Amino acid sequence: MIVFESGQLSEKVKKELIDKLTDVSAAITEIPKSLFFVTIREIPDENIAVGGKTVKELKMEKCK
């Protein structure tokens, strides 16, 4: 089981994470890909902070 926690992600990013996390885990462990269960837990950007700023604020600053 692979659990990935992050802020809000696009559907494209989630699909790529699922594909690549499964591929890498199967290659390293030699466990068949079909046996991996992947879950992505998204946390609202307002509920995650780095350096006193929420991820939402940081994303808004990056877009300026």
Secondary structure by P-SEA (a helix, b strand, c coil): cbbbbbccccaaaaaaaaaaaaaaaaaaaccccccbbbbbbbccccccccccccaaaaaaaaac
